[in-house]
């Protein structure tokens, strides 16, 4: 019973604290958002294997939001020219590569067994953090 209550509380906390990519092109990542991202990563790492389906669904939502943000950046790059456009295209290429790695880790998470669960959830959390960090870096370069 206690385990079910803790699991439910964990799910609610995760849903409430999910900080998707900040959808403000030309903006900065606030300390609040960075803190919530770190909390989300820690929450994903804390998922029990019994909550695998919820963790995978949450990961899918994060990747969908990431895709939206990358598409928004691509729209901004379309207006650039010369060296700036080339630099922006490299940043977007980097983001897409990291996104592909993160998607692969999400697939591994979905296929994880009890024995491989900890490794898979940590792998996804680390890949998403690398993607998020690359996004923050790209935002600073686009400004």
C-alpha positions as CSV (number, residue, x, y, z in Angstrom):
1,X,0.0,0.0,0.0
2,X,2.8,2.4,0.9
3,X,4.6,1.5,-2.3
4,X,1.5,2.4,-4.3
5,X,1.1,5.7,-2.6
6,X,4.8,6.6,-3.1
7,X,4.6,5.6,-6.7
8,X,1.5,7.7,-7.3
9,X,3.1,10.7,-5.5
10,X,6.2,10.2,-7.7
11,X,4.1,10.2,-10.9
12,X,2.2,13.4,-9.8
13,X,5.5,15.1,-8.9
14,X,7.0,14.2,-12.3
15,X,4.0,15.4,-14.3
16,X,3.9,18.7,-12.4
17,X,7.7,19.3,-12.6
18,X,8.3,18.3,-16.2
19,X,10.3,21.2,-17.7
20,X,10.1,20.8,-21.4
21,X,12.5,22.8,-23.5
22,X,11.9,26.4,-23.0
23,X,10.0,27.6,-26.0
24,X,11.4,31.0,-26.2
25,X,13.7,31.5,-29.1
26,X,16.1,34.2,-28.4
27,X,15.5,33.9,-24.6
28,X,17.5,32.4,-21.9
29,X,17.0,29.4,-19.7
30,X,16.0,30.5,-16.2
31,X,17.5,29.0,-13.1
32,X,14.0,27.7,-12.2
33,X,13.8,25.8,-15.5
34,X,17.3,24.4,-15.1
35,X,16.4,23.3,-11.5
36,X,13.2,21.6,-12.6
37,X,15.0,19.9,-15.4
38,X,17.5,18.4,-13.0
39,X,14.6,17.4,-10.7
40,X,12.9,15.7,-13.6
41,X,16.1,13.8,-14.5
42,X,16.4,12.6,-10.9
43,X,12.7,11.6,-10.9
44,X,13.2,9.5,-14.1
45,X,16.2,7.8,-12.5
46,X,14.0,7.0,-9.5
47,X,11.3,5.2,-11.4
48,X,10.7,1.7,-10.4
49,X,10.6,-0.9,-13.2
50,X,6.9,-1.4,-12.4
51,X,6.3,2.1,-13.7
52,X,8.2,1.5,-17.0
53,X,5.2,2.3,-19.2
54,X,4.7,5.7,-17.5
55,X,8.4,6.5,-17.8
56,X,8.4,5.6,-21.5
57,X,5.3,7.7,-22.2
58,X,6.8,10.6,-20.3
59,X,10.0,10.3,-22.4
60,X,7.9,10.3,-25.6
61,X,6.3,13.6,-24.5
62,X,9.8,15.1,-23.8
63,X,10.9,14.1,-27.3
64,X,7.8,15.5,-28.9
65,X,8.4,18.8,-27.2
66,X,12.1,18.6,-28.3
67,X,11.0,18.1,-31.9
68,X,8.8,21.2,-31.7
69,X,11.7,23.3,-30.4
70,X,14.1,22.0,-33.0
71,X,11.5,22.9,-35.7
72,X,11.1,26.4,-34.2
73,X,14.9,26.8,-34.4
74,X,14.9,25.6,-38.0
75,X,12.3,28.2,-38.8
76,X,14.6,30.9,-37.5
77,X,17.6,29.5,-39.4
78,X,15.7,29.8,-42.6
79,X,15.9,33.6,-42.2
80,X,19.7,33.6,-41.6
81,X,22.3,33.9,-44.3
82,X,26.0,33.3,-44.9
83,X,28.2,32.1,-42.0
84,X,25.4,32.6,-39.5
85,X,23.2,30.2,-41.4
86,X,26.0,27.6,-41.7
87,X,26.7,27.9,-37.9
88,X,23.0,27.5,-37.1
89,X,22.6,24.5,-39.4
90,X,25.5,22.8,-37.6
91,X,23.8,23.5,-34.2
92,X,20.6,22.0,-35.5
93,X,22.4,19.0,-36.9
94,X,24.1,18.5,-33.5
95,X,20.7,18.7,-31.8
96,X,19.2,16.2,-34.2
97,X,22.0,13.7,-33.6
98,X,21.6,14.0,-29.8
99,X,17.8,13.6,-30.3
100,X,18.4,10.4,-32.2
101,X,20.6,9.1,-29.4
102,X,18.0,10.0,-26.9
103,X,15.3,8.3,-28.9
104,X,17.4,5.1,-29.0
105,X,17.9,5.3,-25.3
106,X,14.1,5.7,-24.9
107,X,13.6,2.5,-27.0
108,X,16.1,0.7,-24.8
109,X,14.1,1.9,-21.7
110,X,10.9,0.5,-23.2
111,X,12.6,-2.9,-23.8
112,X,14.4,-3.0,-20.5
113,X,13.9,-6.0,-18.2
114,X,14.1,-5.8,-14.4
115,X,17.8,-6.6,-14.6
116,X,18.6,-3.9,-17.1
117,X,16.2,-1.3,-15.9
118,X,18.6,0.8,-13.8
119,X,21.1,1.0,-16.7
120,X,18.4,1.8,-19.2
121,X,16.7,4.6,-17.2
122,X,20.1,6.2,-16.4
123,X,21.1,6.0,-20.0
124,X,17.9,7.8,-21.1
125,X,18.2,10.4,-18.4
126,X,21.8,11.1,-19.3
127,X,21.0,11.3,-23.1
128,X,18.1,13.6,-22.4
129,X,20.3,15.8,-20.3
130,X,23.0,16.0,-23.0
131,X,20.2,17.0,-25.5
132,X,18.8,19.6,-23.2
133,X,22.3,21.0,-22.5
134,X,23.0,21.2,-26.3
135,X,19.7,23.0,-26.7
136,X,20.6,25.6,-24.1
137,X,24.0,26.1,-25.8
138,X,22.3,26.5,-29.2
139,X,20.0,29.1,-27.7
140,X,23.0,31.1,-26.5
141,X,24.6,30.9,-29.9
142,X,21.4,31.9,-31.7
143,X,21.2,35.1,-29.7
